[in-house]
């Protein structure tokens, strides 16, 4: 399950946007953005390589997945259940694409949080679509059952002829 998405400015830590799907994170967005920015900065300064970046943090049964969105100079944090991490990592590029398609909202942004609420609908639609997809195991099972069904239909047709 995805609990929330958070966007904050990559250099300053200024909170930009959040989409809460399940209440887990406190609503002190300024503190959250500053914390993630400081943590990212601390992690990159501890390693002597500019190509190193913070990708995830595990906290109990939750995982925080970090993803940069350079087109809007922001970082995204997605808070998920640990067991859902593989599925969520597949969705992250689509989430980023939705944000990039709406990057006009970030141009000349002057701190008006209501302006970025326009991201709510396309992101919620995207995430509800992914929630409704069957698991990979179910898809494989359905494909095998369908193949067996086709084989049986072919056998019945050949017996009738």
C-alpha positions in Angstrom: 0.0 0.0 0.0 1.1 3.5 -0.8 0.5 5.7 2.2 1.6 9.0 0.8 3.6 10.9 -1.8 5.6 13.9 -0.8 7.4 16.4 -3.1 10.0 18.9 -1.8 12.4 21.2 -3.4 15.7 19.3 -3.9 18.1 22.1 -2.8 16.1 24.0 -0.2 13.9 21.3 1.3 10.9 23.5 0.8 7.7 21.5 0.9 5.8 21.5 -2.4 3.1 18.9 -2.4 1.7 15.8 -0.7 -1.0 13.3 -1.6 -2.1 11.3 1.4 -3.8 8.0 0.5 -3.7 6.5 4.0 -3.0 8.6 7.1 0.5 7.7 8.4 2.6 10.8 8.2 2.0 13.9 10.3 0.8 16.9 8.5 3.8 19.1 9.4 4.9 19.3 5.8 7.5 22.0 6.3 9.3 19.8 8.9 9.1 16.7 6.7 10.5 18.3 3.6 13.4 19.9 5.6 14.1 16.6 7.3 14.3 14.6 4.1 16.4 17.3 2.5 18.8 17.4 5.4 19.0 13.6 5.5 19.7 13.5 1.8 22.4 16.2 2.1 24.0 14.4 5.1 24.1 11.1 3.3 25.7 12.6 0.2 28.3 14.4 2.2 29.3 11.3 4.1 30.2 9.5 0.9 33.0 11.0 -1.2 31.2 10.6 -4.5 28.8 13.0 -6.1 27.0 10.1 -7.8 25.8 8.6 -4.5 22.2 9.4 -3.6 19.7 8.3 -0.9 17.3 5.8 -2.5 15.3 4.4 0.4 15.0 4.2 4.2 13.3 1.4 6.1 11.3 2.3 9.2 9.7 -0.7 10.9 7.2 -2.1 8.4 7.4 0.9 6.1 9.8 2.0 3.4 10.5 5.5 2.2 11.5 5.4 -1.5 13.3 8.5 -2.8 13.1 9.6 -6.4 14.5 12.7 -8.0 12.5 14.7 -10.4 15.1 17.0 -12.0 12.6 18.7 -14.4 11.0 20.5 -11.5 14.1 20.5 -9.2 12.3 18.3 -6.7 12.6 15.0 -4.9 9.7 12.7 -4.3 9.3 10.5 -1.3 6.8 7.6 -1.4 5.9 5.9 1.9 4.9 2.3 1.3 4.5 -1.0 3.1 7.7 -3.1 2.7 6.0 -5.9 1.0 4.5 -3.6 -1.6 7.9 -2.0 -2.5 8.5 -4.1 -5.7 5.1 -3.2 -7.1 5.4 0.5 -6.1 8.9 0.8 -7.7 7.3 -0.2 -11.0 4.7 2.6 -10.6 7.2 5.3 -9.7 8.1 6.1 -13.3 4.4 6.6 -14.2 4.0 8.9 -11.1 6.9 10.9 -12.2 5.5 11.1 -15.8 2.2 12.5 -14.4 4.2 15.1 -12.4 6.3 16.1 -15.4 3.3 16.4 -17.7 2.0 18.9 -15.2 5.3 20.7 -14.6 3.6 24.0 -15.7 2.1 24.1 -12.2 5.6 24.5 -10.8 6.6 27.4 -13.0 6.5 30.7 -11.2 5.2 28.9 -8.2 5.1 31.3 -5.2 4.2 28.9 -2.4 0.5 28.6 -3.2 -0.1 25.0 -2.1 -3.6 25.0 -3.5 -2.2 25.4 -7.0 -0.5 22.0 -6.9 -3.8 20.3 -5.8 -4.4 20.0 -9.5 -2.1 16.9 -9.3 -4.5 15.1 -7.0 -6.9 13.8 -9.6 -4.4 12.5 -12.2 -2.2 10.9 -9.4 -5.2 9.4 -7.6 -6.6 8.0 -10.9 -3.2 6.5 -11.7 -2.7 4.9 -8.3 -6.3 3.6 -8.2 -5.7 2.0 -11.6 -2.6 0.2 -10.3 -4.5 -0.9 -7.1 -7.1 -2.6 -9.3 -4.6 -4.6 -11.3 -4.4 -8.3 -10.4 -1.1 -9.6 -9.1 1.5 -11.1 -11.3 0.7 -14.6 -10.0 -3.0 -14.1 -10.8 -2.1 -13.0 -14.4 0.2 -16.0 -14.9 -2.4 -18.3 -13.5 -5.1 -16.8 -15.8 -2.8 -17.1 -18.8 -2.2 -20.8 -18.1 -5.9 -21.5 -17.5 -6.7 -19.7 -20.8 -4.1 -21.7 -22.7 -5.6 -24.9 -21.2 -9.0 -23.8 -22.2 -7.9 -23.1 -25.8 -6.2 -26.5 -26.0 -9.4 -28.2 -24.8 -11.5 -26.3 -27.3 -9.1 -27.3 -30.1 -9.4 -31.0 -28.9 -13.2 -30.8 -28.9 -13.3 -29.2 -32.4 -10.9 -31.8 -33.8 -13.0 -34.7 -32.4 -16.2 -33.2 -34.0 -14.6 -33.1 -37.4 
